[in-house]
Amino acid sequence: MSIKVSALTKIYGEQKAVDAISFELKKGEITGFLGPNGAGKSTTMKMITGYLPPTSGNATVCGFDIVKESLEVRKRVGYLPESNPLYYDMYVKEFLEFMAGVHHLGKAAPKRIAEVIEMTGLTPESRKKLGALSNGYKQRVGLAHALIHDPEVLILDEPTTGLDPNQLAEIRQLIKSLGKDKTVVLSTHIMQEVEALCDRVMIINKGKIIADDKLSVLQQAGGNTGYLQVSFGEPVTTEELMQIGGVSRTEALEGNYWRLHTAEVEAVRKNLLQFALINNRNILSLQSNSQSLETIFRDLTK
Ligand SMILES: Nc1ncnc2c1ncn2[C@@H]1O[C@H](COP(=O)(O)OP(=O)(O)OP(=O)(O)O)[C@@H](O)[C@H]1O
């Protein structure tokens, strides 16, 4: 196991921010860490990375204790904190050189710095000072910093905050590929992000873990309700669309765009493709929008 957490607890003054949580995470898995504001996500992440001592309980990262062996833990963990603290007077490369020094990369540093600049798409902005970067690029520098020592475990606290849609797609792609051979934990408030990236989902509320399962299992539990948004190359009618198995209601949008509501998003997707084939209709675009994770999140945390 890459991360083993056992009855981990953090009390701030009178407040129990994290309340005896336990879980285990293995390599090659991307876990989404969800929860309402103030649920305890950042506090948990700071404890796992060795930056904040727990009040009680314990955790190991790659077999090292987060309190007794926090230096060993930090060698193996890349951490992107929620409010990414950067040295604004430093240039991008200078900052990464500094961080490479902190991690004792030595002669390997120049090559690794070039690699992370390329990986995180920082090349066009790499000659600027950090303070002069847009929020999205500051976030990329934070990610480059987290990756500089090629850690086995990546802890990312809201990694896509401040990114525009193009940047978002690129960074998600990067996280997805990193997740193949690392252990990745990411906290986010964006359900689409979880659906696009995560194999597993943990939901925390008021310091306690209230759901922990594979994304597919949680989606099934949520009923798989939602809709498909589809555009056809030619006009179709409600009557025709209602014949597609699983469609509960249709909604005509502009042009030949339709929204097909259903409790079985995946089944309707298959049936819709068959409908198009049999009836000689061209599907120009198709987007599914399963609301199940959002629904289950709201149900569990309200
Ligand atoms: N340094 C601190 N001192 C006192 N209380 C704190 C401290 N840090 C966090 N808290 C409290 O602990 C609780 C959990 O906070 P935490 O930042 O872990 O939540 P979160 O799930 O990351 O929230 P968000 O989604 O808003 O970032 C909150 O009630 C918060 O006010």
The ligand as a Tripos MOL2 file, in Angstrom:
@<TRIPOS>MOLECULE
LIG
   31    33     1     0     0
SMALL
NO_CHARGES

@<TRIPOS>ATOM
      1 N1         -5.1200   26.3090   11.2240 N.pl3     1 LIG1
      2 C1         -6.3880   26.1470   11.6110 C.ar      1 LIG1
      3 N2         -6.8040   26.5540   12.8220 N.ar      1 LIG1
      4 C2         -8.0740   26.3680   13.2320 C.ar      1 LIG1
      5 N3         -9.0290   25.7530   12.5110 N.ar      1 LIG1
      6 C3         -8.6730   25.3310   11.2790 C.ar      1 LIG1
      7 C4         -7.3310   25.4960   10.7580 C.ar      1 LIG1
      8 N4         -7.2880   24.9560    9.5180 N.ar      1 LIG1
      9 C5         -8.5320   24.4880    9.2690 C.ar      1 LIG1
     10 N5         -9.3650   24.7180   10.3150 N.ar      1 LIG1
     11 C6        -10.7840   24.3060   10.4120 C.3       1 LIG1
     12 O1        -10.8650   22.9100   10.2120 O.3       1 LIG1
     13 C7        -12.0040   22.5810    9.4180 C.3       1 LIG1
     14 C8        -11.5520   21.7970    8.1920 C.3       1 LIG1
     15 O2        -10.8280   22.6600    7.3430 O.3       1 LIG1
     16 P1        -10.1580   22.1970    5.9900 P.3       1 LIG1
     17 O3         -9.3870   23.3570    5.4330 O.co2     1 LIG1
     18 O4         -9.4110   20.9290    6.2130 O.co2     1 LIG1
     19 O5        -11.4480   21.8960    5.0860 O.3       1 LIG1
     20 P2        -11.5910   21.6030    3.5220 P.3       1 LIG1
     21 O6        -12.4340   20.3920    3.4030 O.co2     1 LIG1
     22 O7        -10.2430   21.5570    2.8730 O.co2     1 LIG1
     23 O8        -12.4230   22.8740    3.0420 O.3       1 LIG1
     24 P3        -12.4540   23.6690    1.6150 P.3       1 LIG1
     25 O9        -13.2030   22.8260    0.6390 O.co2     1 LIG1
     26 O10       -13.2280   24.8970    1.9800 O.co2     1 LIG1
     27 O11       -11.0420   23.9570    1.2100 O.co2     1 LIG1
     28 C9        -12.6710   23.9030    9.0580 C.3       1 LIG1
     29 O12       -13.7570   24.0990    9.9260 O.3       1 LIG1
     30 C10       -11.5850   24.9230    9.3000 C.3       1 LIG1
     31 O13       -12.1270   26.1790    9.7010 O.3       1 LIG1
@<TRIPOS>BOND
     1     1     2 1
     2     2     3 ar
     3     2     7 ar
     4     3     4 ar
     5     4     5 ar
     6     5     6 ar
     7     6     7 ar
     8     6    10 ar
     9     7     8 ar
    10     8     9 ar
    11     9    10 ar
    12    10    11 1
    13    11    12 1
    14    11    30 1
    15    12    13 1
    16    13    14 1
    17    13    28 1
    18    14    15 1
    19    15    16 1
    20    16    17 2
    21    16    18 1
    22    16    19 1
    23    19    20 1
    24    20    21 2
    25    20    22 1
    26    20    23 1
    27    23    24 1
    28    24    25 2
    29    24    26 1
    30    24    27 1
    31    28    29 1
    32    28    30 1
    33    30    31 1
@<TRIPOS>SUBSTRUCTURE
     1 LIG1         1 GROUP 0 **** ****
